[in-house]
Amino acid sequence: IRTTVRTKIMSTQRIFTTLIQKIDFVCNKKPLRTVIYSEKGKEVLEMYQNPNSPQSTHVWYACYGSNLSKERFMRYIHHCTDNTPPSEDRPFVFDHPIYFAKSASHWQNGGKAFLNDSDIGMAYGRIYKITREQYEEVKLQEGSDYTKKLSFGEIDGFPVYSFTDTQLDVPTRTPSKEYFSVILNGLRECYDGILSETEMVNYLISSIIPEKAFTTACAI
């Protein structure tokens, strides 16, 4: 019995030593292919890590503001080193609310959309599958107000990333009619058949301070 236990301990130690070596192999950014067998040897789990695989080179970029409009988002992509269009896009619902604050000169000095990741709520978004390099370049183009990186797990094996402002304690600001319209058009593109026009408009207006919400948006 002691011999059997000792053998099992030594076998376990070898397994851990092998795993540590493989982890070190991955950390040195080298390809890794590992085959792990179940106890009975009936099942095989293959874990494959390759720096050139789609899972390593692509991410989902999750947006909630004007980039809901694909036409608007493609303006950022056209200014990336790699201007290949997203390979896929889908609706994505955040479990945090959006708010409008600060200002943007190119949006008539109205407020910009931000995600309040410290609060529980809901926001309608859109995810685009792009390269990691494109994501970082889009983030840079968005400027200093969007420097907080957010992670929302994975979808189909690809990480979901977004960004928002690091400052939450800032005065809210009503968005311009033009900015509101671009976001609304993005919702129409992405949530056609899922949300009604009224639901889309009410969702956006509810994200703005009620007494400052402009009813003219209902006519857009």
Beta strands, then each sheet from edge to edge (+ up, - down):
strand 1: 32-37
strand 2: 44-49
strand 3: 58-63
strand 4: 88-94
strand 5: 98-104
strand 6: 110-115
strand 7: 123-131
strand 8: 148-155
strand 9: 158-164
sheet 1: 1+ 2-
sheet 2: 4+ 7- 3+ 9+ 8-
sheet 3: 5+ 6-
end
